């Protein structure tokens, strides 16, 4: 899917339509001490001893949900737009 670099849409902070800069949401760096990471399989697999849990090999989904970040050009408020499943996304223009 092709997405324009500029979209004119509603800004909840300005409470009216403004032009927004479009970018793609990307996952940030993992925090090592986060709860889920402390109990994670990755941590348990370290050191002596083998694989503890079976690895997931079969995935039912073949694509990821892509989230667009819309940044208001007037107030700078960023709104994530609900992700849709897409094989390929391209920001054009
Ligand atoms: Zn705004």
PDB file of the backbone (N, CA, C, O) and the ligand in Angstrom, with CONECT records:
HET     ZN  A 101       1
ATOM      1  N   UNK A   1       0.831  -1.186   0.000  1.00  0.00           N
ATOM      2  CA  UNK A   1       0.000   0.000   0.000  1.00  0.00           C
ATOM      3  C   UNK A   1       0.876   1.250   0.000  1.00  0.00           C
ATOM      4  O   UNK A   1       1.897   1.303   0.684  1.00  0.00           O
ATOM      5  N   UNK A   2       0.469   2.241  -0.766  1.00  0.00           N
ATOM      6  CA  UNK A   2       1.213   3.490  -0.818  1.00  0.00           C
ATOM      7  C   UNK A   2       0.519   4.551   0.029  1.00  0.00           C
ATOM      8  O   UNK A   2      -0.687   4.764  -0.089  1.00  0.00           O
ATOM      9  N   UNK A   3       1.286   5.203   0.873  1.00  0.00           N
ATOM     10  CA  UNK A   3       0.728   6.229   1.753  1.00  0.00           C
ATOM     11  C   UNK A   3       1.417   7.556   1.464  1.00  0.00           C
ATOM     12  O   UNK A   3       2.645   7.606   1.390  1.00  0.00           O
ATOM     13  N   UNK A   4       0.649   8.635   1.299  1.00  0.00           N
ATOM     14  CA  UNK A   4       1.279   9.942   1.077  1.00  0.00           C
ATOM     15  C   UNK A   4       2.022  10.439   2.310  1.00  0.00           C
ATOM     16  O   UNK A   4       1.669  10.110   3.442  1.00  0.00           O
ATOM     17  N   UNK A   5       3.067  11.246   2.068  1.00  0.00           N
ATOM     18  CA  UNK A   5       3.899  11.752   3.157  1.00  0.00           C
ATOM     19  C   UNK A   5       3.160  12.786   4.016  1.00  0.00           C
ATOM     20  O   UNK A   5       3.444  12.951   5.202  1.00  0.00           O
ATOM     21  N   UNK A   6       2.223  13.463   3.393  1.00  0.00           N
ATOM     22  CA  UNK A   6       1.416  14.458   4.101  1.00  0.00           C
ATOM     23  C   UNK A   6      -0.053  14.066   4.014  1.00  0.00           C
ATOM     24  O   UNK A   6      -0.562  13.798   2.926  1.00  0.00           O
ATOM     25  N   UNK A   7      -0.741  14.033   5.163  1.00  0.00           N
ATOM     26  CA  UNK A   7      -2.171  13.743   5.164  1.00  0.00           C
ATOM     27  C   UNK A   7      -2.888  14.867   5.908  1.00  0.00           C
ATOM     28  O   UNK A   7      -2.435  15.319   6.959  1.00  0.00           O
ATOM     29  N   UNK A   8      -4.014  15.310   5.347  1.00  0.00           N
ATOM     30  CA  UNK A   8      -4.810  16.305   6.051  1.00  0.00           C
ATOM     31  C   UNK A   8      -5.911  15.566   6.802  1.00  0.00           C
ATOM     32  O   UNK A   8      -6.814  14.994   6.191  1.00  0.00           O
ATOM     33  N   UNK A   9      -5.832  15.583   8.133  1.00  0.00           N
ATOM     34  CA  UNK A   9      -6.809  14.852   8.936  1.00  0.00           C
ATOM     35  C   UNK A   9      -7.007  15.520  10.285  1.00  0.00           C
ATOM     36  O   UNK A   9      -6.341  16.501  10.614  1.00  0.00           O
ATOM     37  N   UNK A  10      -7.930  14.974  11.056  1.00  0.00           N
ATOM     38  CA  UNK A  10      -8.320  15.579  12.329  1.00  0.00           C
ATOM     39  C   UNK A  10      -7.212  15.498  13.373  1.00  0.00           C
ATOM     40  O   UNK A  10      -6.615  14.439  13.571  1.00  0.00           O
ATOM     41  N   UNK A  11      -6.939  16.618  14.041  1.00  0.00           N
ATOM     42  CA  UNK A  11      -5.991  16.629  15.155  1.00  0.00           C
ATOM     43  C   UNK A  11      -6.772  16.827  16.443  1.00  0.00           C
ATOM     44  O   UNK A  11      -7.453  17.841  16.597  1.00  0.00           O
ATOM     45  N   UNK A  12      -6.686  15.865  17.388  1.00  0.00           N
ATOM     46  CA  UNK A  12      -7.470  15.977  18.615  1.00  0.00           C
ATOM     47  C   UNK A  12      -7.029  17.126  19.523  1.00  0.00           C
ATOM     48  O   UNK A  12      -7.809  17.595  20.351  1.00  0.00           O
ATOM     49  N   UNK A  13      -5.772  17.584  19.371  1.00  0.00           N
ATOM     50  CA  UNK A  13      -5.327  18.688  20.224  1.00  0.00           C
ATOM     51  C   UNK A  13      -5.783  20.036  19.672  1.00  0.00           C
ATOM     52  O   UNK A  13      -6.221  20.905  20.425  1.00  0.00           O
ATOM     53  N   UNK A  14      -5.678  20.204  18.353  1.00  0.00           N
ATOM     54  CA  UNK A  14      -6.151  21.439  17.721  1.00  0.00           C
ATOM     55  C   UNK A  14      -7.668  21.423  17.562  1.00  0.00           C
ATOM     56  O   UNK A  14      -8.291  22.463  17.352  1.00  0.00           O
ATOM     57  N   UNK A  15      -8.237  20.267  17.662  1.00  0.00           N
ATOM     58  CA  UNK A  15      -9.680  20.038  17.481  1.00  0.00           C
ATOM     59  C   UNK A  15     -10.162  20.436  16.095  1.00  0.00           C
ATOM     60  O   UNK A  15     -11.315  20.838  15.935  1.00  0.00           O
ATOM     61  N   UNK A  16      -9.322  20.335  15.119  1.00  0.00           N
ATOM     62  CA  UNK A  16      -9.766  20.536  13.743  1.00  0.00           C
ATOM     63  C   UNK A  16      -8.774  19.883  12.789  1.00  0.00           C
ATOM     64  O   UNK A  16      -7.717  19.406  13.203  1.00  0.00           O
ATOM     65  N   UNK A  17      -9.125  19.868  11.518  1.00  0.00           N
ATOM     66  CA  UNK A  17      -8.260  19.257  10.523  1.00  0.00           C
ATOM     67  C   UNK A  17      -6.986  20.077  10.315  1.00  0.00           C
ATOM     68  O   UNK A  17      -7.026  21.298  10.164  1.00  0.00           O
ATOM     69  N   UNK A  18      -5.874  19.379  10.313  1.00  0.00           N
ATOM     70  CA  UNK A  18      -4.581  20.003  10.036  1.00  0.00           C
ATOM     71  C   UNK A  18      -3.813  19.043   9.145  1.00  0.00           C
ATOM     72  O   UNK A  18      -4.175  17.875   9.004  1.00  0.00           O
ATOM     73  N   UNK A  19      -2.734  19.560   8.542  1.00  0.00           N
ATOM     74  CA  UNK A  19      -1.928  18.622   7.762  1.00  0.00           C
ATOM     75  C   UNK A  19      -0.960  17.900   8.697  1.00  0.00           C
ATOM     76  O   UNK A  19      -0.385  18.501   9.605  1.00  0.00           O
ATOM     77  N   UNK A  20      -0.793  16.611   8.457  1.00  0.00           N
ATOM     78  CA  UNK A  20       0.026  15.768   9.314  1.00  0.00           C
ATOM     79  C   UNK A  20       1.163  15.137   8.513  1.00  0.00           C
ATOM     80  O   UNK A  20       0.992  14.744   7.359  1.00  0.00           O
ATOM     81  N   UNK A  21       2.322  15.052   9.155  1.00  0.00           N
ATOM     82  CA  UNK A  21       3.441  14.330   8.554  1.00  0.00           C
ATOM     83  C   UNK A  21       3.305  12.851   8.917  1.00  0.00           C
ATOM     84  O   UNK A  21       3.047  12.504  10.070  1.00  0.00           O
ATOM     85  N   UNK A  22       3.480  11.993   7.923  1.00  0.00           N
ATOM     86  CA  UNK A  22       3.281  10.566   8.132  1.00  0.00           C
ATOM     87  C   UNK A  22       4.615   9.849   8.287  1.00  0.00           C
ATOM     88  O   UNK A  22       5.527  10.036   7.482  1.00  0.00           O
ATOM     89  N   UNK A  23       4.722   9.028   9.323  1.00  0.00           N
ATOM     90  CA  UNK A  23       5.890   8.150   9.450  1.00  0.00           C
ATOM     91  C   UNK A  23       5.417   6.797   9.955  1.00  0.00           C
ATOM     92  O   UNK A  23       4.266   6.621  10.355  1.00  0.00           O
ATOM     93  N   UNK A  24       6.339   5.853   9.923  1.00  0.00           N
ATOM     94  CA  UNK A  24       5.980   4.496  10.298  1.00  0.00           C
ATOM     95  C   UNK A  24       6.431   4.207  11.730  1.00  0.00           C
ATOM     96  O   UNK A  24       7.546   4.553  12.120  1.00  0.00           O
ATOM     97  N   UNK A  25       5.564   3.578  12.498  1.00  0.00           N
ATOM     98  CA  UNK A  25       5.934   3.229  13.862  1.00  0.00           C
ATOM     99  C   UNK A  25       6.956   2.103  13.844  1.00  0.00           C
ATOM    100  O   UNK A  25       6.787   1.100  13.152  1.00  0.00           O
ATOM    101  N   UNK A  26       8.034   2.291  14.628  1.00  0.00           N
ATOM    102  CA  UNK A  26       9.019   1.225  14.743  1.00  0.00           C
ATOM    103  C   UNK A  26       9.239   0.889  16.204  1.00  0.00           C
ATOM    104  O   UNK A  26       9.232   1.760  17.074  1.00  0.00           O
ATOM    105  N   UNK A  27       9.430  -0.381  16.446  1.00  0.00           N
ATOM    106  CA  UNK A  27       9.609  -0.839  17.817  1.00  0.00           C
ATOM    107  C   UNK A  27      10.907  -0.288  18.390  1.00  0.00           C
ATOM    108  O   UNK A  27      11.941  -0.281  17.723  1.00  0.00           O
ATOM    109  N   UNK A  28      10.837   0.174  19.642  1.00  0.00           N
ATOM    110  CA  UNK A  28      12.022   0.716  20.305  1.00  0.00           C
ATOM    111  C   UNK A  28      12.914  -0.381  20.850  1.00  0.00           C
ATOM    112  O   UNK A  28      12.624  -1.568  20.701  1.00  0.00           O
ATOM    113  N   UNK A  29      14.010   0.032  21.488  1.00  0.00           N
ATOM    114  CA  UNK A  29      14.938  -0.934  22.052  1.00  0.00           C
ATOM    115  C   UNK A  29      14.318  -1.579  23.283  1.00  0.00           C
ATOM    116  O   UNK A  29      13.648  -0.905  24.066  1.00  0.00           O
ATOM    117  N   UNK A  30      14.536  -2.886  23.461  1.00  0.00           N
ATOM    118  CA  UNK A  30      13.989  -3.605  24.607  1.00  0.00           C
ATOM    119  C   UNK A  30      14.687  -3.180  25.887  1.00  0.00           C
ATOM    120  O   UNK A  30      15.902  -2.982  25.906  1.00  0.00           O
ATOM    121  N   UNK A  31      13.910  -3.041  26.959  1.00  0.00           N
ATOM    122  CA  UNK A  31      14.514  -2.819  28.262  1.00  0.00           C
ATOM    123  C   UNK A  31      14.878  -4.180  28.834  1.00  0.00           C
ATOM    124  O   UNK A  31      14.051  -5.091  28.871  1.00  0.00           O
ATOM    125  N   UNK A  32      16.112  -4.310  29.274  1.00  0.00           N
ATOM    126  CA  UNK A  32      16.575  -5.618  29.737  1.00  0.00           C
ATOM    127  C   UNK A  32      15.901  -6.034  31.029  1.00  0.00           C
ATOM    128  O   UNK A  32      15.705  -7.223  31.277  1.00  0.00           O
ATOM    129  N   UNK A  33      15.544  -5.056  31.857  1.00  0.00           N
ATOM    130  CA  UNK A  33      15.007  -5.382  33.170  1.00  0.00           C
ATOM    131  C   UNK A  33      13.480  -5.381  33.196  1.00  0.00           C
ATOM    132  O   UNK A  33      12.887  -5.436  34.274  1.00  0.00           O
ATOM    133  N   UNK A  34      12.850  -5.322  32.063  1.00  0.00           N
ATOM    134  CA  UNK A  34      11.388  -5.366  32.022  1.00  0.00           C
ATOM    135  C   UNK A  34      10.905  -6.735  32.480  1.00  0.00           C
ATOM    136  O   UNK A  34      11.564  -7.753  32.268  1.00  0.00           O
ATOM    137  N   UNK A  35       9.734  -6.731  33.114  1.00  0.00           N
ATOM    138  CA  UNK A  35       9.185  -7.963  33.701  1.00  0.00           C
ATOM    139  C   UNK A  35       9.187  -9.125  32.713  1.00  0.00           C
ATOM    140  O   UNK A  35       9.660 -10.218  33.024  1.00  0.00           O
ATOM    141  N   UNK A  36       8.668  -8.878  31.551  1.00  0.00           N
ATOM    142  CA  UNK A  36       8.556  -9.938  30.557  1.00  0.00           C
ATOM    143  C   UNK A  36       9.903 -10.461  30.102  1.00  0.00           C
ATOM    144  O   UNK A  36      10.037 -11.625  29.725  1.00  0.00           O
ATOM    145  N   UNK A  37      10.908  -9.582  30.140  1.00  0.00           N
ATOM    146  CA  UNK A  37      12.233  -9.987  29.701  1.00  0.00           C
ATOM    147  C   UNK A  37      12.954 -10.799  30.769  1.00  0.00           C
ATOM    148  O   UNK A  37      13.758 -11.677  30.456  1.00  0.00           O
ATOM    149  N   UNK A  38      12.656 -10.497  32.045  1.00  0.00           N
ATOM    150  CA  UNK A  38      13.309 -11.215  33.129  1.00  0.00           C
ATOM    151  C   UNK A  38      12.846 -12.663  33.173  1.00  0.00           C
ATOM    152  O   UNK A  38      13.575 -13.555  33.607  1.00  0.00           O
ATOM    153  N   UNK A  39      11.618 -12.877  32.716  1.00  0.00           N
ATOM    154  CA  UNK A  39      11.077 -14.241  32.730  1.00  0.00           C
ATOM    155  C   UNK A  39      11.148 -14.870  31.355  1.00  0.00           C
ATOM    156  O   UNK A  39      10.584 -15.939  31.124  1.00  0.00           O
ATOM    157  N   UNK A  40      11.830 -14.217  30.456  1.00  0.00           N
ATOM    158  CA  UNK A  40      11.770 -14.644  29.059  1.00  0.00           C
ATOM    159  C   UNK A  40      12.552 -15.926  28.787  1.00  0.00           C
ATOM    160  O   UNK A  40      13.429 -16.333  29.551  1.00  0.00           O
ATOM    161  N   UNK A  41      12.207 -16.516  27.709  1.00  0.00           N
ATOM    162  CA  UNK A  41      12.847 -17.746  27.267  1.00  0.00           C
ATOM    163  C   UNK A  41      14.312 -17.476  26.935  1.00  0.00           C
ATOM    164  O   UNK A  41      15.181 -18.316  27.167  1.00  0.00           O
ATOM    165  N   UNK A  42      14.569 -16.289  26.388  1.00  0.00           N
ATOM    166  CA  UNK A  42      15.926 -15.918  25.970  1.00  0.00           C
ATOM    167  C   UNK A  42      16.888 -15.996  27.145  1.00  0.00           C
ATOM    168  O   UNK A  42      18.007 -16.492  27.023  1.00  0.00           O
ATOM    169  N   UNK A  43      16.428 -15.495  28.284  1.00  0.00           N
ATOM    170  CA  UNK A  43      17.250 -15.475  29.496  1.00  0.00           C
ATOM    171  C   UNK A  43      17.485 -16.892  30.001  1.00  0.00           C
ATOM    172  O   UNK A  43      18.596 -17.237  30.403  1.00  0.00           O
ATOM    173  N   UNK A  44      16.447 -17.706  29.981  1.00  0.00           N
ATOM    174  CA  UNK A  44      16.544 -19.064  30.512  1.00  0.00           C
ATOM    175  C   UNK A  44      17.435 -19.933  29.649  1.00  0.00           C
ATOM    176  O   UNK A  44      18.045 -20.890  30.125  1.00  0.00           O
ATOM    177  N   UNK A  45      17.503 -19.585  28.360  1.00  0.00           N
ATOM    178  CA  UNK A  45      18.264 -20.392  27.428  1.00  0.00           C
ATOM    179  C   UNK A  45      19.768 -20.168  27.569  1.00  0.00           C
ATOM    180  O   UNK A  45      20.579 -20.978  27.121  1.00  0.00           O
ATOM    181  N   UNK A  46      20.117 -19.051  28.201  1.00  0.00           N
ATOM    182  CA  UNK A  46      21.535 -18.713  28.372  1.00  0.00           C
ATOM    183  C   UNK A  46      22.244 -19.717  29.252  1.00  0.00           C
ATOM    184  O   UNK A  46      21.637 -20.319  30.137  1.00  0.00           O
ATOM    185  N   UNK A  47      23.525 -19.897  29.008  1.00  0.00           N
ATOM    186  CA  UNK A  47      24.344 -20.736  29.870  1.00  0.00           C
ATOM    187  C   UNK A  47      24.211 -22.208  29.574  1.00  0.00           C
ATOM    188  O   UNK A  47      23.872 -22.616  28.464  1.00  0.00           O
ATOM    189  N   UNK A  48      24.487 -22.995  30.594  1.00  0.00           N
ATOM    190  CA  UNK A  48      24.510 -24.433  30.441  1.00  0.00           C
ATOM    191  C   UNK A  48      23.090 -24.975  30.330  1.00  0.00           C
ATOM    192  O   UNK A  48      22.187 -24.494  31.015  1.00  0.00           O
ATOM    193  N   UNK A  49      22.885 -25.982  29.466  1.00  0.00           N
ATOM    194  CA  UNK A  49      21.549 -26.539  29.296  1.00  0.00           C
ATOM    195  C   UNK A  49      20.962 -26.103  27.983  1.00  0.00           C
ATOM    196  O   UNK A  49      21.351 -25.077  27.425  1.00  0.00           O
ATOM    197  N   UNK A  50      20.042 -26.867  27.497  1.00  0.00           N
ATOM    198  CA  UNK A  50      19.527 -26.649  26.153  1.00  0.00           C
ATOM    199  C   UNK A  50      18.278 -25.817  26.102  1.00  0.00           C
ATOM    200  O   UNK A  50      17.981 -25.020  26.992  1.00  0.00           O
ATOM    201  N   UNK A  51      17.553 -26.035  25.021  1.00  0.00           N
ATOM    202  CA  UNK A  51      16.279 -25.355  24.793  1.00  0.00           C
ATOM    203  C   UNK A  51      15.256 -25.842  25.811  1.00  0.00           C
ATOM    204  O   UNK A  51      15.109 -27.044  26.028  1.00  0.00           O
ATOM    205  N   UNK A  52      14.544 -24.891  26.439  1.00  0.00           N
ATOM    206  CA  UNK A  52      13.588 -25.297  27.478  1.00  0.00           C
ATOM    207  C   UNK A  52      12.162 -25.429  26.971  1.00  0.00           C
ATOM    208  O   UNK A  52      11.430 -26.343  27.349  1.00  0.00           O
ATOM    209  N   UNK A  53      11.791 -24.510  26.119  1.00  0.00           N
ATOM    210  CA  UNK A  53      10.431 -24.574  25.589  1.00  0.00           C
ATOM    211  C   UNK A  53      10.507 -24.790  24.087  1.00  0.00           C
ATOM    212  O   UNK A  53      11.479 -24.387  23.449  1.00  0.00           O
ATOM    213  N   UNK A  54       9.505 -25.414  23.527  1.00  0.00           N
ATOM    214  CA  UNK A  54       9.541 -25.607  22.081  1.00  0.00           C
ATOM    215  C   UNK A  54       9.528 -24.283  21.334  1.00  0.00           C
ATOM    216  O   UNK A  54       8.805 -23.365  21.721  1.00  0.00           O
ATOM    217  N   UNK A  55      10.304 -24.169  20.285  1.00  0.00           N
ATOM    218  CA  UNK A  55      10.313 -22.959  19.478  1.00  0.00           C
ATOM    219  C   UNK A  55       9.083 -22.907  18.600  1.00  0.00           C
ATOM    220  O   UNK A  55       8.639 -23.929  18.077  1.00  0.00           O
ATOM    221  N   UNK A  56       8.530 -21.709  18.438  1.00  0.00           N
ATOM    222  CA  UNK A  56       7.375 -21.580  17.556  1.00  0.00           C
ATOM    223  C   UNK A  56       7.848 -21.512  16.122  1.00  0.00           C
ATOM    224  O   UNK A  56       8.630 -20.639  15.748  1.00  0.00           O
ATOM    225  N   UNK A  57       7.369 -22.433  15.336  1.00  0.00           N
ATOM    226  CA  UNK A  57       7.788 -22.486  13.942  1.00  0.00           C
ATOM    227  C   UNK A  57       6.645 -22.162  12.990  1.00  0.00           C
ATOM    228  O   UNK A  57       6.846 -21.619  11.905  1.00  0.00           O
ATOM    229  N   UNK A  58       5.420 -22.519  13.438  1.00  0.00           N
ATOM    230  CA  UNK A  58       4.266 -22.268  12.577  1.00  0.00           C
ATOM    231  C   UNK A  58       3.589 -20.974  13.013  1.00  0.00           C
ATOM    232  O   UNK A  58       3.198 -20.827  14.171  1.00  0.00           O
ATOM    233  N   UNK A  59       3.458 -20.059  12.097  1.00  0.00           N
ATOM    234  CA  UNK A  59       2.754 -18.824  12.383  1.00  0.00           C
ATOM    235  C   UNK A  59       1.534 -18.736  11.486  1.00  0.00           C
ATOM    236  O   UNK A  59       1.610 -18.980  10.281  1.00  0.00           O
ATOM    237  N   UNK A  60       0.401 -18.382  12.095  1.00  0.00           N
ATOM    238  CA  UNK A  60      -0.815 -18.339  11.293  1.00  0.00           C
ATOM    239  C   UNK A  60      -0.879 -17.066  10.443  1.00  0.00           C
ATOM    240  O   UNK A  60      -1.503 -17.049   9.382  1.00  0.00           O
ATOM    241  N   UNK A  61      -0.223 -15.997  10.925  1.00  0.00           N
ATOM    242  CA  UNK A  61      -0.255 -14.742  10.177  1.00  0.00           C
ATOM    243  C   UNK A  61       1.006 -14.610   9.331  1.00  0.00           C
ATOM    244  O   UNK A  61       2.099 -14.999   9.743  1.00  0.00           O
ATOM    245  N   UNK A  62       0.823 -14.051   8.135  1.00  0.00           N
ATOM    246  CA  UNK A  62       1.969 -13.891   7.245  1.00  0.00           C
ATOM    247  C   UNK A  62       2.400 -12.431   7.135  1.00  0.00           C
ATOM    248  O   UNK A  62       3.373 -12.111   6.452  1.00  0.00           O
ATOM    249  N   UNK A  63       1.668 -11.552   7.812  1.00  0.00           N
ATOM    250  CA  UNK A  63       2.008 -10.137   7.725  1.00  0.00           C
ATOM    251  C   UNK A  63       1.937  -9.503   9.107  1.00  0.00           C
ATOM    252  O   UNK A  63       1.411 -10.094  10.050  1.00  0.00           O
ATOM    253  N   UNK A  64       2.477  -8.283   9.212  1.00  0.00           N
ATOM    254  CA  UNK A  64       2.426  -7.549  10.471  1.00  0.00           C
ATOM    255  C   UNK A  64       1.491  -6.375  10.333  1.00  0.00           C
ATOM    256  O   UNK A  64       1.278  -5.844   9.243  1.00  0.00           O
ATOM    257  N   UNK A  65       0.924  -5.971  11.489  1.00  0.00           N
ATOM    258  CA  UNK A  65       0.095  -4.779  11.463  1.00  0.00           C
ATOM    259  C   UNK A  65       0.996  -3.562  11.435  1.00  0.00           C
ATOM    260  O   UNK A  65       1.880  -3.417  12.280  1.00  0.00           O
ATOM    261  N   UNK A  66       0.778  -2.691  10.469  1.00  0.00           N
ATOM    262  CA  UNK A  66       1.598  -1.500  10.336  1.00  0.00           C
ATOM    263  C   UNK A  66       0.875  -0.303  10.944  1.00  0.00           C
ATOM    264  O   UNK A  66      -0.264  -0.002  10.588  1.00  0.00           O
ATOM    265  N   UNK A  67       1.554   0.372  11.865  1.00  0.00           N
ATOM    266  CA  UNK A  67       0.973   1.537  12.522  1.00  0.00           C
ATOM    267  C   UNK A  67       1.587   2.804  11.942  1.00  0.00           C
ATOM    268  O   UNK A  67       2.808   2.951  11.882  1.00  0.00           O
ATOM    269  N   UNK A  68       0.719   3.716  11.518  1.00  0.00           N
ATOM    270  CA  UNK A  68       1.202   4.987  10.993  1.00  0.00           C
ATOM    271  C   UNK A  68       1.207   6.026  12.107  1.00  0.00           C
ATOM    272  O   UNK A  68       0.256   6.108  12.884  1.00  0.00           O
ATOM    273  N   UNK A  69       2.273   6.820  12.189  1.00  0.00           N
ATOM    274  CA  UNK A  69       2.310   7.912  13.146  1.00  0.00           C
ATOM    275  C   UNK A  69       2.022   9.211  12.402  1.00  0.00           C
ATOM    276  O   UNK A  69       2.714   9.569  11.449  1.00  0.00           O
ATOM    277  N   UNK A  70       0.985   9.905  12.858  1.00  0.00           N
ATOM    278  CA  UNK A  70       0.621  11.159  12.220  1.00  0.00           C
ATOM    279  C   UNK A  70       1.016  12.314  13.129  1.00  0.00           C
ATOM    280  O   UNK A  70       0.498  12.446  14.239  1.00  0.00           O
ATOM    281  N   UNK A  71       1.940  13.154  12.650  1.00  0.00           N
ATOM    282  CA  UNK A  71       2.386  14.285  13.456  1.00  0.00           C
ATOM    283  C   UNK A  71       1.784  15.570  12.926  1.00  0.00           C
ATOM    284  O   UNK A  71       1.979  15.940  11.768  1.00  0.00           O
ATOM    285  N   UNK A  72       1.044  16.248  13.806  1.00  0.00           N
ATOM    286  CA  UNK A  72       0.395  17.499  13.417  1.00  0.00           C
ATOM    287  C   UNK A  72       1.452  18.556  13.122  1.00  0.00           C
ATOM    288  O   UNK A  72       2.390  18.743  13.898  1.00  0.00           O
ATOM    289  N   UNK A  73       1.294  19.242  12.002  1.00  0.00           N
ATOM    290  CA  UNK A  73       2.310  20.221  11.602  1.00  0.00           C
ATOM    291  C   UNK A  73       2.169  21.525  12.382  1.00  0.00           C
ATOM    292  O   UNK A  73       3.080  22.353  12.373  1.00  0.00           O
ATOM    293  N   UNK A  74       1.031  21.715  13.060  1.00  0.00           N
ATOM    294  CA  UNK A  74       0.822  22.959  13.816  1.00  0.00           C
ATOM    295  C   UNK A  74       1.260  22.805  15.276  1.00  0.00           C
ATOM    296  O   UNK A  74       2.072  23.591  15.765  1.00  0.00           O
ATOM    297  N   UNK A  75       0.727  21.800  15.970  1.00  0.00           N
ATOM    298  CA  UNK A  75       1.040  21.666  17.398  1.00  0.00           C
ATOM    299  C   UNK A  75       2.059  20.563  17.684  1.00  0.00           C
ATOM    300  O   UNK A  75       2.574  20.486  18.799  1.00  0.00           O
ATOM    301  N   UNK A  76       2.356  19.725  16.726  1.00  0.00           N
ATOM    302  CA  UNK A  76       3.352  18.671  16.925  1.00  0.00           C
ATOM    303  C   UNK A  76       2.836  17.447  17.639  1.00  0.00           C
ATOM    304  O   UNK A  76       3.616  16.561  17.990  1.00  0.00           O
ATOM    305  N   UNK A  77       1.529  17.378  17.862  1.00  0.00           N
ATOM    306  CA  UNK A  77       0.927  16.220  18.535  1.00  0.00           C
ATOM    307  C   UNK A  77       0.993  14.996  17.621  1.00  0.00           C
ATOM    308  O   UNK A  77       0.664  15.080  16.438  1.00  0.00           O
ATOM    309  N   UNK A  78       1.418  13.867  18.172  1.00  0.00           N
ATOM    310  CA  UNK A  78       1.537  12.655  17.373  1.00  0.00           C
ATOM    311  C   UNK A  78       0.421  11.682  17.722  1.00  0.00           C
ATOM    312  O   UNK A  78       0.214  11.336  18.885  1.00  0.00           O
ATOM    313  N   UNK A  79      -0.286  11.252  16.696  1.00  0.00           N
ATOM    314  CA  UNK A  79      -1.369  10.287  16.873  1.00  0.00           C
ATOM    315  C   UNK A  79      -1.033   9.011  16.107  1.00  0.00           C
ATOM    316  O   UNK A  79      -0.798   9.064  14.900  1.00  0.00           O
ATOM    317  N   UNK A  80      -1.006   7.860  16.791  1.00  0.00           N
ATOM    318  CA  UNK A  80      -0.829   6.618  16.055  1.00  0.00           C
ATOM    319  C   UNK A  80      -2.142   6.213  15.407  1.00  0.00           C
ATOM    320  O   UNK A  80      -3.192   6.194  16.049  1.00  0.00           O
ATOM    321  N   UNK A  81      -2.063   5.896  14.145  1.00  0.00           N
ATOM    322  CA  UNK A  81      -3.276   5.457  13.442  1.00  0.00           C
ATOM    323  C   UNK A  81      -3.353   3.942  13.488  1.00  0.00           C
ATOM    324  O   UNK A  81      -2.361   3.240  13.295  1.00  0.00           O
ATOM    325  N   UNK A  82      -4.566   3.456  13.750  1.00  0.00           N
ATOM    326  CA  UNK A  82      -4.804   2.025  13.937  1.00  0.00           C
ATOM    327  C   UNK A  82      -4.161   1.183  12.834  1.00  0.00           C
ATOM    328  O   UNK A  82      -4.322   1.462  11.646  1.00  0.00           O
ATOM    329  N   UNK A  83      -3.434   0.154  13.253  1.00  0.00           N
ATOM    330  CA  UNK A  83      -2.696  -0.648  12.289  1.00  0.00           C
ATOM    331  C   UNK A  83      -3.571  -1.550  11.438  1.00  0.00           C
ATOM    332  O   UNK A  83      -4.579  -2.087  11.898  1.00  0.00           O
ATOM    333  N   UNK A  84      -3.168  -1.701  10.207  1.00  0.00           N
ATOM    334  CA  UNK A  84      -3.849  -2.616   9.297  1.00  0.00           C
ATOM    335  C   UNK A  84      -2.819  -3.638   8.851  1.00  0.00           C
ATOM    336  O   UNK A  84      -1.629  -3.333   8.773  1.00  0.00           O
ATOM    337  N   UNK A  85      -3.270  -4.845   8.559  1.00  0.00           N
ATOM    338  CA  UNK A  85      -2.349  -5.872   8.090  1.00  0.00           C
ATOM    339  C   UNK A  85      -1.913  -5.594   6.661  1.00  0.00           C
ATOM    340  O   UNK A  85      -2.737  -5.478   5.754  1.00  0.00           O
ATOM    341  N   UNK A  86      -0.620  -5.492   6.480  1.00  0.00           N
ATOM    342  CA  UNK A  86      -0.094  -5.194   5.159  1.00  0.00           C
ATOM    343  C   UNK A  86       1.174  -5.987   4.916  1.00  0.00           C
ATOM    344  O   UNK A  86       2.003  -6.158   5.810  1.00  0.00           O
ATOM    345  N   UNK A  87       1.310  -6.466   3.695  1.00  0.00           N
ATOM    346  CA  UNK A  87       2.562  -7.136   3.314  1.00  0.00           C
ATOM    347  C   UNK A  87       3.649  -6.096   3.152  1.00  0.00           C
ATOM    348  O   UNK A  87       4.776  -6.261   3.617  1.00  0.00           O
ATOM    349  N   UNK A  88       3.272  -5.004   2.469  1.00  0.00           N
ATOM    350  CA  UNK A  88       4.258  -3.987   2.125  1.00  0.00           C
ATOM    351  C   UNK A  88       3.644  -2.621   2.279  1.00  0.00           C
ATOM    352  O   UNK A  88       2.500  -2.395   1.883  1.00  0.00           O
ATOM    353  N   UNK A  89       4.402  -1.706   2.853  1.00  0.00           N
ATOM    354  CA  UNK A  89       3.909  -0.328   2.973  1.00  0.00           C
ATOM    355  C   UNK A  89       4.990   0.620   2.475  1.00  0.00           C
ATOM    356  O   UNK A  89       6.183   0.403   2.685  1.00  0.00           O
ATOM    357  N   UNK A  90       4.543   1.669   1.814  1.00  0.00           N
ATOM    358  CA  UNK A  90       5.477   2.609   1.201  1.00  0.00           C
ATOM    359  C   UNK A  90       4.972   4.019   1.442  1.00  0.00           C
ATOM    360  O   UNK A  90       3.810   4.325   1.173  1.00  0.00           O
ATOM    361  N   UNK A  91       5.854   4.886   1.956  1.00  0.00           N
ATOM    362  CA  UNK A  91       5.443   6.284   2.130  1.00  0.00           C
ATOM    363  C   UNK A  91       5.956   7.078   0.936  1.00  0.00           C
ATOM    364  O   UNK A  91       7.162   7.212   0.727  1.00  0.00           O
ATOM    365  N   UNK A  92       5.011   7.599   0.160  1.00  0.00           N
ATOM    366  CA  UNK A  92       5.341   8.225  -1.120  1.00  0.00           C
ATOM    367  C   UNK A  92       5.066   9.729  -1.088  1.00  0.00           C
ATOM    368  O   UNK A  92       4.214  10.204  -0.337  1.00  0.00           O
ATOM    369  N   UNK A  93       5.791  10.452  -1.902  1.00  0.00           N
ATOM    370  CA  UNK A  93       5.455  11.849  -2.167  1.00  0.00           C
ATOM    371  C   UNK A  93       6.125  12.883  -1.296  1.00  0.00           C
ATOM    372  O   UNK A  93       5.887  14.079  -1.464  1.00  0.00           O
TER     373      UNK A  93
HETATM  374 ZN    ZN A 101      -2.573  19.847  16.116  1.00  0.00          ZN
END
